[in-house]
Amino acid sequence: MKLNKLSFIALSFFACLFLVFLVSYDYHLVRATDDKKPKIHILFIGNSYTFVNDLPTQLETLASNEIRPVVADSVTEGGATLKKHWNDGKALAAIKKGGWDYVVLQEHSTFGSTLVVNDIAQLNDPTDFYTYARLFDAEIKKVGAKTLFYMTWARQNAPQNQAIIAKTYMTIAGELHDDVVPVGLGWATSLKERPSLLLYQADKSHPNPDGTFLAACVFYVKLYHKSPAGFFGSIDVTAHDAKFLQTVAWETVQQQNEQPVNANKHAESINQP
């Protein structure tokens, strides 16, 4: 009897070891297969409009089940302009490493230093934006990547600026034969259709989780040419709000694709009462 008990214990022990082996083997097999999947490699260059709520990670999560999921990296600094990124050299060094499918360029939300008049942040002349966008774009194309311009949104107390922001991004993208991710137009549409769904933090500038989720959805539509409906990021957004924001993202990019040169007219129409 004692021998049988010992035999049972020994068999149980080896069975457990075998199960651990199988689980470990399966894990490494899946991981190896996942590592071999082709991916979309994206480098984000920007500031807090990119790193607040971690937009790159939200996009990765949305696209995690795609045949070609997104792998994102970023070079960001609070308040940075493209001029500052160029002069610092870190963004250029990251580009030159190569291996990117896309490099995302996000300019400062007011195109430079923020001058506030009557509690409203004023937009700067976009000359520096254009200059450093051209410089970055040339380097991006040297490594075989494509440039995506991340169109940002107007401040909460200055919605009239969205048309100017949209036109500015579309102008430089058109000159360089690049594409624009119209996040700002998506924000404007969302705020018009559901003004009760706030996208801003209390500072009337930076995105709250809903705002970042909408931005990620617009990027998703631009990259995969399909609706992100049914997919959720790793951010705190209700299912009801997520469905609405995903619809807004899809419709925004579709409208941009139909009339790419009239994106500024889209923004102007959104701002009409």
C-alpha angles and dihedrals in degrees: 000000000000090000092051090051091051090047090052092050091048093049091048091050093051091044090055091049090051092050091050089051092051093049092047092047092049091048093051092044092053091044092050091049091048091050090055094052112111110251140195107242114206131182116200118205114187146083140267092323084068103037102039105099086001103266094192091057092046089055091048090053094048090051098040094108096047123112086243106031122195123259109190136190129177146202107203140158130178112263093001123155124204087254091059092046090051093049093046091056098211095105092048091049090052091051092050091056085074129199093111126134092190137012115202118213117201118181125204111283092246095034091250143345112006117246111188119206119178089348091304122116109231123223117241129222106279095221094110090045090055093045096052094038087060092049094049093043092056091053092045091054091048089065093047097254131128125239120234119190113215104216107208131205135258120258115269093251095045108050090151088073093068093083091054093046091049093048091048094054094043091050096056093039090052092050092051095039091240133134132252127219100214099213092144092056089050090053092049092051093048093049092049096047097040110017090169090066101082117207097180134081119234091275089069089233117064123067124257117212092279090052093051092045090054090049091051090049092052090051090048093053091047093051101040102028092226140091119276090216111148096020122108132198127220092265134101104262124138118243090242093053092042091056091051094047092048090053091049091051092051095047093045094055092042091054091047091051092051095049108016096162091052099057090117089055088053089055092046092052091049090055092054115102 
